[in-house]
Amino acid sequence: MMISAIVLILLVLLQQRGASLGAGFGGSGELYTTRRGLDKSMFNVSVVMAVIFVFSILAELLIV
């Protein structure tokens, strides 16, 4: 559980931010961007790691 948590934190921190916070509130900038290349791969791996993390928490709760 700890390993998946650390890997998930690192993957989230390493991802590039596509739009600034102001773009979400109607400011200038693109809100929707297409992920390409390494950014897309890191996003997919982070989703898989999040699922693994959640299942490890559920397994820990069921075992104890």
Secondary structure, DSSP 4 states (H G I P E B T S, - for coil): -HHHHHHHHHHHHHSPPSS-HHHHTT-SS-SS----HHHHHHHHHHHHHHHHHHHHHHHHHHH-
